[in-house]
Amino acid sequence: MKLALFADIHSNLEAITACLAHAQALGADRYAFLGDLVGYGADPVAVLDLIEEHAANGAVVVLGNHDAAAIGRPDDTLNDNAQAAIAWTRTQLGEKQRAFLGSLPLTVRDDNILFVHASAAAPEQWTYVTSPAEAEKSIRAGNLGYIFCGHVHEQKLYYMGVGGRPMPFQPVPGTPIPTGKHRQWLAIVGSAGQPRDRINKACYALADMERARLTFFRVSYDHDSAAQKIRSAGLPERLARRIERGA
């Protein structure tokens, strides 16, 4: 099984379309969408309809904090730009899209894999996994071989090393990483729709579960069109610039 992993799409249709095409060309035969499908970007309906089609064909989809906010669940941690985008997104969603978001779980467990948006330790709190200590909490809470998540908007890999200590690893895009089944792994797959590492290419990862290999990718896409849509929708200029600059 080749499992394609996407997170933090944020209503960026150009980015997720490019990532899906890239994964399909590499033989992906299963898909997981790790939350924050909407927010920030200008194509929430098209993105949700696309992902719902994949869900109908067996894709895993979990809820993110922006998704929860878009259907009216309170979140006072969102900044002003995020709140503005959520308010606009609510005006765009129809009953079909709201029902789909409302049906999404916080986590999905599948064999030896846990899919979650943020930390597996209290997923509803949307904790950022940005340190070995937070990675350890998530890995121990998940208690499975693999945790795949997003929320951080940058790519990172952690594994439980000698003595049960979490070890961070910075992946090189396009380079397969052996993920031996004798260890526990936590992969933050990066943001497809709003990367924040000053590289304006979409992020995703591809897990070859049979061969125990994980590869992180960066994919070029038409970020200028995505940014212009944000401006045309009247969303904050900062959100358009982030798409253009990757930060």
C-alpha positions in Angstrom: 0.0 0.0 0.0 1.2 3.5 -0.9 -0.5 5.9 1.3 -0.6 9.6 0.4 -0.8 12.0 3.3 -2.1 15.6 3.0 -2.7 18.1 5.8 -3.6 21.8 6.2 -5.0 22.2 2.7 -6.8 25.4 3.8 -9.2 25.8 0.8 -6.2 25.9 -1.7 -7.6 24.0 -4.7 -4.5 24.6 -6.8 -2.2 23.1 -4.2 -4.2 20.0 -3.4 -4.9 19.3 -7.0 -1.1 19.4 -7.7 -0.3 17.2 -4.8 -2.9 14.6 -5.7 -1.6 14.4 -9.3 1.9 14.0 -8.0 0.9 11.2 -5.6 -1.1 9.4 -8.3 1.9 9.5 -10.7 3.9 7.8 -8.0 1.4 5.0 -7.6 -0.5 6.1 -4.5 -3.4 3.8 -3.9 -4.8 5.2 -0.6 -5.3 8.7 0.7 -5.5 10.4 4.0 -6.5 14.1 4.7 -5.3 15.2 8.1 -7.5 18.1 8.9 -7.8 21.8 8.2 -9.4 21.3 4.9 -10.7 24.8 4.9 -9.8 28.3 6.2 -7.4 30.9 4.8 -8.0 30.1 1.1 -10.7 30.9 -1.4 -12.0 27.6 -2.6 -13.6 25.9 0.4 -16.5 24.3 -1.5 -14.4 22.9 -4.4 -11.8 21.5 -1.9 -14.4 19.9 0.3 -16.3 18.4 -2.6 -13.1 16.9 -4.0 -12.1 15.4 -0.6 -15.6 14.1 0.0 -15.3 12.2 -3.3 -12.1 10.6 -2.1 -13.7 9.8 1.3 -16.5 8.0 -0.6 -13.8 5.9 -2.2 -12.2 5.0 1.1 -9.9 7.9 2.0 -9.3 8.7 5.6 -10.4 12.3 6.6 -10.1 13.8 10.1 -11.3 17.1 11.5 -9.0 20.1 12.0 -9.5 23.2 14.2 -10.3 25.4 11.2 -12.8 22.8 10.0 -14.4 22.8 13.5 -14.6 26.6 13.5 -16.1 26.7 10.1 -19.2 24.8 11.4 -19.6 27.0 14.4 -17.5 25.4 17.1 -15.9 28.1 19.2 -12.1 28.6 18.9 -10.7 31.7 20.5 -7.1 30.7 19.6 -7.5 31.8 15.9 -5.9 35.1 15.0 -7.8 38.0 13.4 -6.9 36.9 9.8 -7.9 33.3 10.5 -11.2 34.5 12.1 -11.9 36.7 9.1 -11.3 33.8 6.7 -13.5 31.5 8.8 -16.3 34.0 8.8 -16.1 34.3 5.0 -15.9 30.5 4.7 -19.1 30.0 6.6 -20.9 32.2 4.1 -19.7 29.9 1.3 -20.5 26.5 2.7 -23.8 24.8 1.8 -25.6 22.2 3.8 -23.7 19.4 2.0 -20.3 20.8 3.0 -21.3 21.6 6.6 -22.7 18.1 7.0 -19.5 16.6 5.7 -17.3 18.6 8.1 -19.7 17.8 10.9 -19.3 14.1 10.3 -15.5 14.0 10.6 -13.8 12.4 13.6 -10.9 13.8 15.5 -8.9 10.6 15.0 -8.9 7.4 13.0 -7.1 4.3 14.0 -6.4 1.8 11.2 -4.3 -1.3 12.1 -1.0 0.1 13.3 -1.6 3.7 12.2 -3.2 6.7 13.9 -4.4 9.6 11.8 -4.9 12.9 13.7 -4.7 16.6 12.9 -2.7 17.8 15.9 -1.4 15.9 18.9 -2.8 12.5 19.8 -2.7 13.5 23.4 -6.0 15.3 23.8 -6.7 15.9 20.0 -9.5 18.3 20.8 -7.1 20.7 22.3 -5.2 21.2 19.0 -1.8 21.1 20.6 1.1 21.9 18.3 3.8 19.1 18.1 6.9 21.4 17.8 9.3 19.7 20.2 10.5 16.2 21.2 8.6 16.5 24.4 5.3 17.1 22.6 6.1 14.4 20.2 6.7 12.0 23.0 3.3 12.8 24.5 1.6 12.2 21.2 3.4 9.0 20.5 2.7 7.6 23.9 -1.0 8.6 23.7 -1.4 7.0 20.3 0.5 3.9 21.3 0.8 2.6 17.7 3.6 2.2 15.2 2.8 5.3 13.2 1.1 8.6 13.9 0.5 10.8 10.8 -0.5 14.4 11.6 -0.4 18.1 10.5 -1.2 21.4 12.2 2.4 22.7 12.3 2.5 23.6 8.6 6.1 22.4 8.3 7.5 18.9 7.7 9.1 17.0 10.5 9.7 13.4 11.6 10.1 12.0 15.1 10.9 8.4 16.2 11.3 6.7 19.6 15.0 6.1 20.0 17.2 4.1 22.5 15.8 4.4 26.0 12.4 5.6 24.8 13.5 9.1 24.0 12.0 10.9 21.0 14.5 11.8 18.3 13.7 14.6 15.8 14.7 14.2 12.1 14.4 16.8 9.4 13.4 15.1 6.2 14.9 16.0 2.8 12.2 16.2 0.2 12.2 13.4 -2.3 14.5 11.2 -0.2 12.9 7.9 1.1 13.3 7.4 4.9 13.3 3.8 6.3 10.7 3.6 9.0 11.4 0.3 10.6 8.4 -1.4 12.3 10.6 -2.0 15.4 10.2 1.7 16.2 7.3 4.1 16.8 7.1 7.0 14.4 5.4 10.4 14.3 5.3 12.2 10.9 4.2 15.8 10.5 3.5 15.9 6.8 3.5 19.7 6.3 0.9 22.0 4.8 -0.4 21.5 1.3 -2.2 24.8 1.2 -0.2 27.2 3.3 3.4 26.2 3.9 5.3 28.4 6.4 9.0 27.6 5.8 9.6 30.3 3.2 9.2 27.8 0.4 6.1 28.4 -1.7 5.7 24.7 -2.7 3.0 22.5 -1.4 3.8 19.8 1.1 2.7 16.2 1.4 4.1 12.7 2.2 3.9 9.3 0.7 4.2 6.2 3.0 5.0 2.9 1.4 3.7 0.7 4.2 4.9 -2.6 2.7 8.5 -1.5 2.3 8.4 0.7 5.5 9.5 3.8 3.6 8.3 7.4 4.1 9.1 10.1 1.6 8.3 13.8 2.0 7.6 15.9 -1.0 7.4 19.5 -2.1 5.3 20.2 -5.2 5.2 23.3 -7.4 1.7 24.7 -8.1 0.1 27.8 -9.4 0.3 29.8 -6.2 -0.2 33.1 -8.0 -3.7 32.0 -9.0 -4.5 30.8 -5.5 -3.3 34.1 -4.1 -5.3 36.1 -6.6 -8.5 34.2 -5.7 -7.9 35.2 -2.0 -7.6 38.9 -3.0 -10.7 38.6 -5.3 -12.7 37.2 -2.4 -11.8 40.2 -0.2 -9.9 38.1 2.3 -7.0 39.6 4.2 -4.0 40.5 2.0 -1.7 38.8 4.5 -3.2 35.5 3.4 -2.5 36.0 -0.2 1.1 37.0 0.5 1.7 33.9 2.6 0.7 31.8 -0.4 3.1 33.7 -2.6 6.0 33.7 -0.2 5.5 30.5 1.7 5.8 32.2 5.0 
